[in-house]
């Protein structure tokens, strides 16, 4: 791992943006501008394996030397499979006097509070026009983002650090999910205080002017549409990508996502049991509706994506790690024989491809129409942008890319958008045949430069 030059006190005192400390991999200074124009500086330790950001302490209360020492010590604990923040908390708890007998209000856990808050507001009609019920939203939040430590914790014992540990990494990579979680959680805790379910307390989920805001990373992902390539550059990108496929399951996953216009999670978590044949022996990717963004409340049948010959070839040449139907097609063997790749793995692959291409042409793989708000530089493309936005732009321009015209409803059906008007309005087998024409043409277009030169 590359480590930056060692931080000095002189440099640290002048920092106005996040910077690496050097010496200890992942140790950096997070800088936050305060309302009075001064800067608060925190020592943070990022571990990409755990996908977590740990807060070590605030400067100058913690010296640079102390940060180096603590960072090295925590790195060793992480390497041994020990959660350093949990160990430190256990050490602090051991020094505290025995807690008083548990009071009735202490039994209200965070998860119980959320369900009570949702029930209360649902009865009042707060979300009556929402496309998705709030209990379904929070069922997903609890399954995918909130650890058991927080779910089962009495509300009165919740600390900002717990939410930072759980959501800190996602705060810097996901556009709105962490904000939605913390916003709802703050409202629920405020409601519990007003309703006298719990005694008055400092809300641990308050970001603005709250302790949690000091702990969370400053950098937030850009909003709006995902960065995508102009379709005319896709064949060149795909040629570079296919050179990596023989040695990278992540590259194979990205190629499969592009060829099937799949969403990020749909591609990464694809299983061998989802690859099926129709009555004519043609291959399909059949995704259970529960795994799709648009769930069965909107569309009552599973998603079927016709596989073009290029996608089938990708699967035929893929190493088969597991033999059961629920084995992942693109497993992350570093995490276990049946674990999917993370979003960060795909993002890191695209970043490496971009850096290499930029050394060649000075541009790299960027969206020429989207720019970082702070730097003004074009944004690097993403899986979602490549697989869906670029695909849709290509499909709309029949004249520019020399393919037959595809109707808007057909394009929407390929993208699995919420109305599924094409598949709902017509015979689904006929719709699949039309979709296969789209994907076959898209596959040929993407691969048009692979065997050239």
C-alpha positions in Angstrom: 0.0 0.0 0.0 1.3 3.4 -0.9 1.8 5.7 2.1 2.0 9.5 1.8 4.8 11.7 3.2 4.7 12.1 7.0 2.5 14.8 8.4 4.1 17.5 10.5 2.6 19.8 13.2 3.3 22.8 11.0 1.5 21.3 8.0 -1.4 20.1 10.2 -2.1 23.5 11.7 -2.4 25.0 8.2 -4.7 22.3 6.7 -7.9 23.4 5.2 -8.8 20.1 3.5 -8.5 16.4 4.3 -4.9 15.1 4.1 -3.1 11.8 4.7 -0.8 11.6 7.7 1.6 9.1 6.2 3.5 6.4 8.2 0.2 4.6 9.1 -1.8 3.4 6.1 -5.3 4.9 6.1 -4.5 7.5 8.8 -5.6 11.0 7.7 -6.7 14.3 9.1 -10.4 15.3 8.5 -10.9 19.0 8.4 -14.2 20.7 9.0 -14.8 24.5 8.6 -16.7 26.0 11.5 -19.2 28.9 11.5 -16.7 31.3 12.9 -14.3 30.6 10.0 -11.9 28.5 11.9 -11.2 24.8 11.2 -11.6 21.7 13.4 -9.2 18.9 12.7 -9.8 15.2 13.5 -7.5 12.2 13.2 -9.4 9.5 11.3 -8.4 5.9 10.3 -9.9 4.4 7.2 -9.9 0.6 6.8 -11.1 -0.4 3.3 -11.4 -4.1 4.3 -14.0 -3.3 7.0 -15.3 -0.3 4.9 -15.2 1.8 8.1 -13.8 5.1 9.2 -12.7 5.2 12.8 -12.3 8.5 14.7 -9.1 8.5 16.8 -9.3 11.9 18.4 -9.4 15.7 17.8 -6.3 17.8 17.3 -4.7 19.4 19.3 -6.3 17.5 22.2 -4.6 14.4 20.6 -1.1 15.1 19.4 0.3 14.0 16.1 2.6 11.5 17.9 -0.3 10.1 19.8 -2.3 9.7 16.6 0.5 7.8 15.0 0.9 5.5 18.0 -2.9 4.9 18.3 -3.2 4.4 14.5 -0.5 1.7 14.5 -2.0 0.0 17.5 -5.5 0.0 15.9 -4.1 -1.3 12.6 -2.6 -4.3 14.4 -5.9 -5.0 16.1 -7.8 -4.8 12.8 -5.3 -7.2 11.2 -6.0 -9.6 14.1 -9.7 -9.4 13.4 -10.5 -7.2 16.5 -12.7 -4.2 16.3 -10.5 -1.5 18.0 -13.4 0.8 18.8 -15.3 -2.0 20.5 -12.2 -3.0 22.5 -11.6 0.6 23.6 -15.3 0.9 24.6 -15.0 -2.3 26.6 -11.9 -1.0 28.4 -13.7 2.2 29.3 -16.8 0.3 30.5 -14.7 -1.9 32.7 -13.5 1.2 34.6 -17.0 2.5 35.2 -19.0 1.7 38.3 -21.7 -0.9 37.9 -24.8 0.7 36.2 -27.9 1.3 38.2 -30.8 -1.1 37.8 -32.4 -0.8 34.4 -35.3 1.6 34.3 -38.4 0.9 32.2 -37.5 3.6 29.7 -34.1 2.0 29.1 -35.9 -1.1 27.5 -37.0 1.0 24.5 -34.5 -0.1 21.9 -33.7 1.9 18.7 -35.5 -0.7 16.5 -38.6 -0.7 18.7 -38.7 3.1 18.7 -38.5 3.3 14.9 -41.5 0.9 14.5 -43.5 2.9 17.1 -42.7 6.2 15.4 -43.7 4.8 12.0 -46.9 3.4 13.4 -47.8 6.7 15.0 -47.1 8.7 11.8 -48.8 6.2 9.5 -52.0 6.5 11.5 -51.8 10.3 11.1 -51.5 9.9 7.3 -48.0 11.4 7.1 -46.8 9.2 4.2 -50.2 8.4 2.5 -48.9 9.6 -0.9 -45.5 7.9 -0.7 -44.7 5.3 -3.4 -43.3 2.9 -0.8 -44.6 2.4 2.8 -42.2 3.6 5.5 -42.1 0.2 7.2 -40.8 -1.3 4.0 -38.2 1.5 3.7 -37.0 0.9 7.2 -37.1 -2.9 6.8 -34.5 -2.3 4.1 -32.5 0.1 6.2 -32.3 -2.4 9.1 -31.3 -5.3 6.8 -28.7 -3.4 4.8 -27.4 -0.5 6.8 -28.1 -0.6 10.6 -26.0 -3.2 12.6 -27.5 -5.3 15.4 -25.5 -3.2 17.9 -27.6 -0.2 17.1 -30.9 -2.0 16.5 -30.9 -3.7 20.0 -29.3 -0.7 21.9 -31.6 1.2 24.3 -32.2 4.6 22.9 -30.9 6.3 26.0 -27.5 4.6 25.4 -27.1 5.5 21.8 -24.0 7.5 20.9 -23.0 9.6 17.8 -19.9 7.4 17.4 -22.1 4.3 16.9 -23.9 5.9 13.9 -20.6 7.2 12.6 -19.1 3.7 12.7 -22.1 2.3 10.9 -22.7 5.0 8.3 -19.4 6.9 8.0 -18.1 5.1 4.9 -21.5 5.2 3.2 -21.8 8.9 4.1 -19.0 9.6 1.7 -20.1 7.2 -1.1 -24.0 7.0 -1.2 -26.0 10.0 -2.4 -29.0 10.1 0.0 -29.5 6.8 1.9 -27.4 7.8 5.0 -29.1 11.2 5.2 -32.5 9.6 5.0 -31.6 7.1 7.8 -30.2 9.8 10.1 -33.1 12.3 9.4 -35.7 9.7 10.3 -33.8 8.5 13.3 -33.4 12.1 14.6 -37.1 12.7 14.2 -38.0 9.5 15.9 -35.7 10.2 18.9 -37.1 13.8 19.2 -40.6 12.4 19.1 -39.7 9.9 21.9 -38.4 12.8 24.0 -41.5 15.0 23.4 -43.7 12.0 24.2 -41.8 11.4 27.4 -40.9 7.8 26.4 -37.3 8.6 27.3 -35.8 11.3 29.4 -34.3 14.5 27.7 -31.0 13.7 26.0 -28.7 15.1 23.3 -29.9 13.6 20.1 -27.1 11.2 18.8 -28.4 11.5 15.2 -28.2 15.3 14.9 -25.8 16.1 12.1 -26.1 19.9 11.7 -24.6 21.6 14.8 -24.4 18.1 16.4 -21.5 15.9 17.5 -22.3 13.4 14.7 -21.6 16.2 12.2 -18.1 16.5 13.7 -17.5 12.8 13.3 -18.8 12.2 9.8 -16.5 12.7 6.7 -16.8 16.1 5.1 -16.8 14.9 1.5 -20.3 14.0 0.1 -21.0 12.3 -3.2 -22.3 14.4 -6.1 -26.1 14.4 -6.6 -28.0 14.2 -9.8 -27.5 11.7 -12.6 -24.8 9.1 -12.5 -21.8 10.0 -14.8 -22.0 8.1 -18.1 -19.9 7.8 -21.3 -21.1 9.2 -24.6 -22.2 6.0 -26.5 -19.6 6.6 -29.2 -16.8 5.9 -26.6 -18.4 2.7 -25.3 -16.7 0.3 -27.8 -13.3 1.7 -26.8 -14.1 1.4 -23.1 -15.4 -2.1 -23.6 -12.2 -3.1 -25.4 -10.1 -1.9 -22.5 -12.5 -3.7 -20.1 -12.4 -7.0 -21.9 -8.6 -7.1 -21.6 -9.1 -7.3 -17.8 -11.9 -9.9 -17.8 -9.6 -13.0 -17.9 -7.9 -11.9 -14.7 -10.6 -10.0 -12.9 -14.0 -11.1 -11.7 -14.9 -7.5 -11.0 -14.2 -6.6 -14.7 -16.4 -9.6 -15.8 -19.2 -8.4 -13.5 -19.0 -4.8 -14.9 -19.0 -6.2 -18.5 -22.1 -8.3 -17.7 -23.8 -5.3 -16.1 -23.2 -3.2 -19.2 -24.4 -5.9 -21.6 -27.6 -6.4 -19.6 -28.3 -2.8 -18.6 -28.4 -4.0 -15.0 -28.5 -2.1 -11.8 -25.4 -2.3 -9.6 -26.7 -4.7 -7.0 -28.6 -6.8 -9.6 -25.3 -7.6 -11.4 -23.0 -8.0 -8.4 -25.4 -10.3 -6.6 -26.4 -12.4 -9.6 -26.5 -16.1 -8.9 -26.1 -19.1 -11.2 -29.7 -20.2 -10.4 -30.9 -17.0 -12.0 -29.4 -18.0 -15.4 -32.2 -20.0 -17.2 -33.3 -21.0 -20.7 -36.6 -20.2 -22.3 -38.7 -22.8 -24.3 -36.5 -22.2 -27.3 -33.2 -22.8 -25.5 -32.3 -19.1 -25.4 -30.6 -17.8 -22.3 -32.2 -15.4 -19.8 -31.2 -13.7 -16.6 -34.3 -14.2 -14.4 -34.2 -12.0 -11.3 -36.7 -12.5 -8.5 -38.8 -9.3 -8.2 -37.8 -9.1 -4.5 -34.2 -8.4 -5.7 -35.2 -5.6 -8.0 -35.5 -1.9 -7.2 -39.1 -1.9 -8.4 -40.8 -4.5 -6.2 -43.8 -6.8 -6.6 -46.3 -4.1 -5.4 -45.7 -2.4 -8.7 -44.9 -5.3 -11.0 -46.3 -8.7 -10.2 -43.8 -10.9 -12.1 -40.0 -11.6 -12.0 -37.7 -9.6 -14.2 -36.4 -11.4 -17.3 -33.4 -10.0 -19.2 -32.6 -11.7 -22.5 -28.9 -12.5 -22.7 -27.1 -11.5 -25.9 -24.4 -13.9 -27.3 -21.6 -11.7 -25.8 -23.2 -12.0 -22.3 -23.5 -15.7 -22.7 -19.9 -16.0 -23.7 -18.9 -14.0 -20.6 -20.8 -16.5 -18.4 -19.4 -19.6 -20.2 -15.9 -18.5 -19.7 -16.4 -17.5 -16.0 -14.8 -19.7 -13.4 -17.5 -21.6 -11.4 -16.6 -21.2 -7.7 -19.8 -22.7 -6.3 -22.1 -25.4 -7.7 -25.3 -24.6 -5.9 -28.0 -22.4 -7.5 -27.5 -19.7 -5.0 -23.7 -19.4 -5.7 -22.8 -16.0 -6.9 -21.6 -15.7 -10.5 -19.0 -13.1 -9.6 -17.9 -14.0 -6.1 -15.4 -12.1 -4.0 -13.2 -15.0 -3.0 -11.2 -12.8 -0.7 -14.3 -12.4 1.5 -15.5 -16.0 1.2 -16.5 -18.4 -1.5 -20.0 -17.1 -1.7 -19.8 -13.3 -1.0 -20.5 -10.7 -3.7 -18.2 -7.8 -4.6 -18.8 -4.5 -3.0 -19.7 -1.3 -4.8 -16.3 0.0 -3.9 -14.6 -2.9 -5.8 -16.4 -1.9 -9.0 -15.7 1.8 -8.4 -12.0 1.1 -7.8 -11.8 -0.9 -11.0 -13.3 2.0 -13.0 -10.9 4.4 -11.3 -7.9 2.3 -12.3 -9.1 2.1 -15.9 -9.7 5.9 -15.9 -6.2 6.6 -14.6 -4.6 4.4 -17.2 -6.7 5.9 -20.0 -5.9 9.4 -18.8 -2.2 8.7 -19.1 -2.9 7.7 -22.8 -5.2 10.4 -24.0 -5.2 13.0 -21.2 -9.0 12.6 -20.7 -9.8 9.2 -19.2 -13.2 7.7 -18.8 -15.4 10.7 -17.8 -18.8 12.2 -18.5 -18.0 15.4 -20.5 -21.3 17.0 -19.3 -20.9 16.5 -15.5 -18.4 18.3 -13.3 -17.4 18.1 -9.7 -18.9 21.1 -7.8 -15.6 21.7 -5.9 -12.9 20.9 -8.4 -14.7 21.7 -11.7 -13.2 18.5 -13.2 -15.3 16.1 -15.3 -16.7 13.2 -13.2 -15.5 9.7 -13.7 -18.1 7.3 -15.0 -19.9 4.8 -12.8 -21.4 1.3 -13.3 -24.9 2.7 -13.2 -24.1 5.4 -15.7 -22.3 3.0 -18.1 -24.9 0.2 -17.9 -28.0 2.3 -18.0 -27.6 5.9 -19.0 -25.2 5.2 -21.9 -27.3 2.2 -22.9 -30.5 4.4 -23.0 -28.8 7.2 -25.0 -27.6 4.6 -27.5 -31.0 3.0 -27.8 -32.7 6.3 -28.4 -30.4 7.3 -31.3 -31.2 4.8 -34.1 -29.8 7.0 -36.8 -26.6 7.9 -35.0 -25.7 4.3 -34.1 -27.2 2.5 -37.1 -29.7 0.3 -35.4 -33.5 -0.1 -35.9 -35.7 2.3 -34.0 -36.7 1.1 -30.5 -39.8 2.6 -28.9 -39.8 4.4 -25.6 -41.9 1.7 -24.0 -39.4 -0.9 -25.2 -36.4 1.0 -23.8 -38.2 1.5 -20.5 -38.9 -2.2 -20.3 -35.2 -3.0 -20.9 -34.4 -0.6 -18.0 -37.1 -2.2 -15.8 -38.6 1.2 -15.0 -41.5 1.3 -12.7 -44.5 1.1 -15.1 -43.1 -1.8 -17.1 -45.7 -0.5 -19.7 -44.3 -2.6 -22.5 -44.3 -6.0 -20.8 -47.6 -5.2 -19.0 -49.5 -4.1 -22.1 -48.4 -6.8 -24.5 -47.8 -10.5 -24.4 -44.6 -10.9 -22.3 -43.1 -13.5 -24.5 -43.4 -11.1 -27.5 -41.9 -8.4 -25.3 -39.0 -10.6 -24.5 -38.4 -11.2 -28.2 -38.3 -7.4 -28.8 -36.0 -6.9 -25.9 -33.7 -9.6 -27.2 -33.3 -7.6 -30.4 -32.2 -4.6 -28.4 -29.7 -6.5 -26.3 -28.3 -8.3 -29.3 -27.7 -5.0 -31.1 -26.2 -3.5 -27.9 -23.9 -6.4 -27.4 -22.5 -6.2 -31.0 -22.0 -2.4 -30.6 -20.2 -2.8 -27.3 -17.9 -5.5 -28.7 -17.3 -3.8 -32.1 -13.7 -2.9 -31.3 -12.7 -5.9 -29.1 -11.3 -8.0 -32.0 -10.0 -5.0 -34.0 -6.4 -4.0 -33.8 
